[in-house]
Amino acid sequence: MFGIIRPCGSHGCPSLFRAWRAHLCGLCLTLRDGQGHGARLATNYDGLIISVLAEAQSPYGSPHRTAGPCALRGFRSAEVVDARAGGVRLAASVSLVLAAGKLRDHVADGDGVPGTGAARTMLASRWEAAGARMGASVGFDTAVLTATVDRQLAMEGLTGTVRLLDLTAPTEDAVAAAFAYTATIAGKPGNAAALTEAGRFFGRIAHLLDAVEDQEEDTARGAFNPLTATATTRAEARRLCDDAAHGLALALRELELADRHLVEVLLDAEVRRAIARTFDDHVTTASYDRPGWVRKSAAGVATFFTCGLWRPRWSKRRGRPCDDRCYLGDGSCCECGRCCEWCNCVNCCD
């Protein structure tokens, strides 16, 4: 479950946290229903924002249902967005296509277990096809997403002649297309322009934060990193992120939404928190020596079964606060003691 938006239950209103989890679990289950259990690996925190945006514009077009117990919810049932909702199907489509692009990028960089490149490329092709089918079910052409993945790989081959914002442009275009299409699903065409702008800014932030978090590891193993390739300092990357966050907030104000609380929490407050977490709390003490595939696999299993609380010594999240490590994010392990730090409790809390 990758992504920059990882709200913790103790940092906000319980009702908003449950609403966020309904979209997260709904996305996971929609991936399962559309492509099998293996596709649930494509679940990511940022992709669910597409479902959130669609519901915020047209709540009646996003039905909910009660899902059965799940290990990541402590074997509790929960209300989730139903797979019939156009927004969650669009989110699942985008998640599959972008996860396929991530697989192809790892293969191109030589990451992962040696000799598995062909298998991962085959899986990427299957996920792209599945994403295209799910996108077609809501009228969305995923070709715009697959094209940006190809553009990204091509841009990375132009080292020395490319600017940082040229490298982030494919991601910006992909996110902008997905955000804008939620206006079509919700029947709110007037929101398309503002959603396109918001998508570009969010895509830029996500790409830059990923580059910052991976820079030390990429440098250690000689892999491509946008900051290193363009000789961009972290201070400049922080400035670009802060500027984009400001532009994102302005774009959100232009949207016509039936309910804007969760959208503003995720795309304004949580985005700013993600920027601060990445730059201000960046951990430099972790070991980035590449472990063998046996150790990496064992560590992955241990991390999964502890819901992220245990991290191996080479993890960038080792030593971070509990809410930055825990997959659940239900507030049960957080110790910050803050509540509703970015909202009016009178208006949005239970």
Salt bridges, closest charged atoms under 4 A:
ASP33 OD1 - ARG32 NH2 2.98
GLU55 OE1 - HIS23 NE2 3.03
GLU55 OE2 - HIS64 NE2 2.64
GLU79 OE2 - HIS64 ND1 3.02
ASP82 OD2 - ARG65 NE 3.54
ASP82 OD1 - ARG84 NE 2.86
ASP111 OD2 - HIS106 ND1 3.16
ASP111 OD1 - ARG221 NH1 2.36
GLU128 OE2 - ARG104 NE 3.01
ASP166 OD1 - ARG163 NH2 3.09
GLU172 OE2 - ARG204 NE 2.95
ASP173 OD2 - ARG151 NH1 2.78
ASP173 OD1 - ARG200 NH1 2.37
GLU213 OE1 - ARG317 NH2 3.80
GLU213 OE2 - ARG320 NH1 3.84
ASP214 OD1 - LYS316 NZ 3.44
GLU216 OE2 - ARG234 NH2 3.87
GLU216 OE2 - HIS282 NE2 3.26
GLU217 OE1 - LYS316 NZ 3.58
ASP218 OD1 - ARG221 NH2 3.15
GLU236 OE2 - ARG239 NH2 2.63
ASP242 OD2 - ARG238 NE 3.23
ASP243 OD2 - ARG239 NH1 2.89
GLU256 OE2 - LYS188 NZ 3.36
ASP259 OD1 - HIS261 ND1 3.84
GLU264 OE2 - ARG260 NE 2.78
ASP268 OD1 - ARG272 NE 2.83
GLU270 OE1 - ARG273 NH1 3.61
ASP280 OD1 - ARG238 NH1 2.89
ASP323 OD2 - HIS11 NE2 3.71
ASP323 OD2 - ARG273 NH2 2.53
ASP324 OD1 - ARG277 NH1 3.86
ASP330 OD2 - ARG76 NH2 3.89
GLU341 OE1 - ARG338 NH1 2.84
ASP350 OD2 - ARG18 NH2 2.41
